[in-house]
């Protein structure tokens, strides 16, 4: 560490630290909370109900739903509960703790804390979705205005906020595509065209809906070729479902023509804008001619990722496709906001009720706080940060930016390849990622499909300071140079993290998962607790080709 | 002035069209020639040399007598020096002796036209002391020391002449006969040659991608069956195609080209037999690219050479698991047919079957 103290006005006090910090994660070796308590231990002494109160309750509806046995909760004091969860939290690399730009494609950004105040306000939090519309006018106003903002940002005519996640929104998009063609009596379309670097949920959702998937691969410039696109499109194409910029971070400037080619064969064009962080206020889905699009509010619009949910997905549609949007639609008349009767063409709701209200409020607050100018600044800063990180990272020996030869600048992220380092040292991108944990940083290599060898996607977004970006690059550079000096040191990393090594099998094999105390007892302690009633297939139901999911919880 | 060493193995590849899976050994070579197969090695070497001449006109070749290279140089009017005299028919010993002579003669780059066997002989003689480029003229060519096609040799040599090509050691492998007898395709490592590092023009080594799972095969087999119903279907070599045939209850050959017609399978047809069997009828061809190399035609399936002119591009059914496609790392699929015109016919975006409900549009180069 170098400390420089200058007192002259021209050079203010600088505290400069070179290289990544000297970090060590907390390690508590904390038992499960079920193993911590003792029988009879109490945090709160609940007074026993008086005989009069018990008599008064006798025969009341409450007694009908009252459980016979007390729930098998751990018996433990308040302070012990607090310490338990605080220790666990110290063993995690939370979003508010680390520089997690290595979770590329996830669009990790700051979720402003003030928005938590709005989202947790009892004005929303204490309401029930079955309340009469007249009693939730504020919430409905926020939703209606958020729909309006997102319509303006995407250029679309109508927006539905119903989907609870990005993939749910993609599923809704596919459902709309299917309903649209069915409504027109066009039953021959059984193919969906996508690209290998579009989010895989597009292919997965379309396949689930029964479509054949035609996947386009890019040329050496990372862009799909119009000849290849024309070879893919035809009278059987129901929709083109793509991302732009793709997961490589490269924006396809031919997007208008690509959409036009899809329209020319009667297909719909669907834009996966889950991550629109690099194009906010710069380009719009509708301007490129898209019929449908969706946003992940937990990516572009700052709502927390929350370890896989709950998220929120917003679907944008043209006037022509608006009737097919799922879920309740908000309208405003002289009495205020209310839900319109379901349109006869509407596709099935993708989740109960209206959407994930707390996240809608957070996204609404974020957009309101930034305004149009601020949204554009978000995109510009995100692109600048990304190109800054790329310029520095490419000076490290053994890493390359896939499909980027210097003629085109990437948008919001880059899919790097550590193939060079791997060739020279045998150290994989995944092993490099384990070492990054020693600097208290995320490094994620789940970049399906693995077309790019030894992949790593870095997405700096707008939320990180130059100092943090430098720290991240310094850490990666140090790890790469360590790999050249001592590959085994990297392979045996992390050395300074809470948990030293995780068995990859245990991460991917659900049979090893215990997501509840009951599952833990059953799978690891040999208990045989009662298995809850499981759905039994009626005799005439079609048999799926894939095996039924095993019971895991 | 670029000083090029040249070795042509005149009998390389004869076993390909003859459906013999290789050309090593005098008996195999005689059998192939008896089956009416043309020697194509010199023709492919001359295609490569003509390409070099266009880019590097100031060329001097050092080679062996007659079929070993001098004859080809004479036909193309290239000034050449002979450093090894051989009686014809030549043998593998001539390849090794010529390679050693070229090492001593000090050349900028050593070109050899042949297959994995020729590469082994060259490796035995020069080790990693000489920069080499293989002109693909053999049958399988699993080694990472060959240009993708003879037409790629010109740009490779031009890059060497211009000093822009980095160099790397590349593996020389040959098929593992023991594994093949056990029904597996495997390679054995025989050494390394120093080659130019030009991934767009040089082929990679064959990589074994784990076997496709049964569910995937069953789904794909159903689609292929539906698509090829009614017409003859040719089955290319390799484990993927063999395993698909197994789904239909057929025992296809691992290294041969088979014909499936009206549920009847005829295995291991040579080029002459295939030409006769197909006649003027429409037919479809089922192939899977070589793992890691992405070559769909021109490696291990030269029996097809004489019917490629009548195969419609849309009837070329390429089956490839997503894992195998991903392992190409974005490199295009390659067709290395007997003529540039045939290469051009199959070039462009192609529909690849990647699953029962999945296709990819992937470039063939």
Interface residues (C-beta under 8 A of the other chain):
Chain A: X196 X203 X207 X211 X212 X213 X214 X215 X216 X217 X218 X219 X220 X225 X227 X228 X229 X231 X232 X402 X403 X449 X450 X451 X452 X453 X545
Chain B: X215 X322 X325 X326 X329 X330 X348 X349 X350 X351 X354 X357 X358 X359 X360 X361 X362 X363
